[in-house]
Amino acid sequence: VQLQASGGGLVQSGGSLRLSCAASGMIFRLNVMNWYRQAPEKQRELVATISSGFRRNYADSVKGRFTISRDNAKGSVYLQMSSLKPEDTAVYYCNAKTPRGTYEYWGQGTQVTVSS
């Protein structure tokens, strides 16, 4: 199983970025896909979730600014981030959980830096 995240970078406050995560080696359509982030000296936190049935949930801190989506045909999950703030600066990780949470997989992370 591999999760390959991309799309991070440096952006000014108020800007936008789109993260992508390409999955392989799994039955993608069955899995819950998540984006987590970890800022320096902080715990990793769940940012957004999309279920196999396309139900979405977001952390309060990103509601209305971030949108998670998935393309089962491409085995990919995306995170569209808008109105970015310096506090969104973190390494963003793609995560997959199999039904009932039996197995969990992580991507390598992609750095997002928002300058003020």
C-alpha positions as CSV (number, residue, x, y, z in Angstrom):
1,V,0.0,0.0,0.0
2,Q,1.3,3.5,-0.9
3,L,-0.1,6.9,-0.3
4,Q,1.7,9.7,-2.2
5,A,0.8,13.2,-1.2
6,S,1.7,16.3,-3.2
7,G,0.7,19.9,-3.7
8,G,2.2,21.6,-0.6
9,G,4.2,24.8,-0.8
10,L,4.6,28.3,0.3
11,V,1.6,30.6,0.0
12,Q,0.6,34.0,1.4
13,S,-2.1,34.5,3.9
14,G,-5.5,34.4,2.2
15,G,-4.2,32.3,-0.6
16,S,-5.2,28.8,-1.7
17,L,-3.6,25.4,-2.3
18,R,-4.8,22.0,-3.4
19,L,-3.3,18.9,-1.9
20,S,-3.5,15.6,-3.7
21,C,-3.0,12.1,-2.5
22,A,-2.7,9.1,-4.8
23,A,-3.3,5.7,-3.3
24,S,-2.2,2.3,-4.7
25,G,-2.3,-1.2,-3.4
26,M,-5.7,-0.9,-1.8
27,I,-9.4,-1.1,-2.6
28,F,-9.6,2.6,-2.5
29,R,-13.4,3.0,-2.8
30,L,-14.0,1.1,0.4
31,N,-11.7,3.1,2.6
32,V,-12.2,6.2,4.7
33,M,-9.8,8.8,3.6
34,N,-8.4,11.5,5.9
35,W,-6.1,14.5,5.9
36,Y,-4.2,15.2,9.1
37,R,-1.7,17.9,9.9
38,Q,1.1,18.4,12.4
39,A,2.6,21.8,13.2
40,P,5.9,22.2,14.9
41,E,5.8,21.1,18.6
42,K,2.1,20.2,18.3
43,Q,0.2,17.0,18.1
44,R,-1.0,15.6,14.9
45,E,-4.6,16.6,14.3
46,L,-7.4,15.4,12.0
47,V,-8.3,18.1,9.5
48,A,-10.9,16.4,7.2
49,T,-12.5,13.1,6.6
50,I,-14.4,11.6,3.6
51,S,-16.1,8.3,4.0
52,S,-16.7,5.6,1.3
53,G,-20.2,7.1,1.0
54,F,-18.8,10.6,0.5
55,R,-19.8,11.9,3.9
56,R,-17.5,14.7,4.9
57,N,-16.4,16.0,8.3
58,Y,-14.0,18.8,9.2
59,A,-12.2,20.2,12.1
60,D,-13.8,23.3,13.4
61,S,-10.7,25.3,12.6
62,V,-11.0,24.7,8.8
63,K,-14.8,24.5,8.3
64,G,-15.9,26.8,5.5
65,R,-12.3,27.1,4.2
66,F,-11.2,23.6,3.3
67,T,-13.0,21.0,1.1
68,I,-12.1,17.3,1.0
69,S,-13.0,15.3,-2.1
70,R,-12.2,11.9,-3.6
71,D,-12.1,10.4,-7.0
72,N,-12.5,6.6,-6.7
73,A,-11.7,6.0,-10.4
74,K,-8.3,7.7,-9.9
75,G,-7.7,6.3,-6.4
76,S,-7.1,9.8,-5.2
77,V,-8.2,12.2,-2.4
78,Y,-7.9,15.9,-2.5
79,L,-7.9,18.8,0.0
80,Q,-8.8,22.2,-1.4
81,M,-7.6,24.8,1.0
82,S,-8.7,28.4,0.7
83,S,-8.4,31.6,2.9
84,L,-5.3,30.1,4.3
85,K,-3.9,31.5,7.6
86,P,-0.5,31.3,9.1
87,E,-1.8,28.9,11.7
88,D,-2.6,26.4,8.9
89,T,1.2,26.0,8.5
90,A,2.0,22.3,9.1
91,V,3.0,19.1,7.4
92,Y,-0.1,17.6,5.9
93,Y,-0.5,13.8,5.9
94,C,-2.9,11.7,3.8
95,N,-4.3,8.7,5.8
96,A,-6.5,5.8,4.8
97,K,-8.5,3.5,7.1
98,T,-10.0,0.3,6.0
99,P,-13.6,-0.5,6.9
100,R,-14.0,-0.9,10.7
101,G,-10.5,0.5,11.1
102,T,-8.8,-2.8,10.8
103,Y,-5.8,-1.3,9.0
104,E,-4.4,2.2,8.7
105,Y,-2.0,3.7,6.2
106,W,-0.1,6.9,6.1
107,G,1.5,9.0,3.3
108,Q,4.8,10.7,3.6
109,G,3.5,14.2,4.3
110,T,3.6,17.5,2.3
111,Q,4.7,20.8,3.8
112,V,2.3,23.7,3.7
113,T,3.7,27.1,4.8
114,V,1.4,30.2,5.0
115,S,3.2,33.5,5.4
116,S,1.6,36.5,7.0
